[in-house]
Amino acid sequence: MTMTDKDVKEYHKMIKKLKEQNRFQKEEKLYGEKENEELAESYKESRRQQKEREENEEYLKEIKDKL
């Protein structure tokens, strides 16, 4: 059984479509990883800021108590 020109064109069309899907999945995975890294960094920053606020509140309370 041999492939006709139409079969060859369909085959190449399917291969191209599969390559595009694979590229899209890779990009989506990279985007997801980057987004997770950004969320983790944002969480760390938020925790750091919260700790700073708590330390500042304690410091202000100490000063108020001394006055």
Steps between C-alpha positions, in 0.01 A plus 500: 500500500644833399415845616329733260584868476188572701614257774844660511348847534270382780794333675707819488201703612455272804870513584495879485193514724661265755818709505296816563310331783825381655651849476190649661514248786867578563430874506205446731716295736772766503240769567357296787843450654580870471165592652563265795843654557349848497229395744757348734709817486194713563410286801852536643486876452160517666624301801807725526282811496268353762797426726626856454158640595487284812851608601410865443185462710701345782758777480232770505334333798831494688556869431143582604546307823819694577323830452 
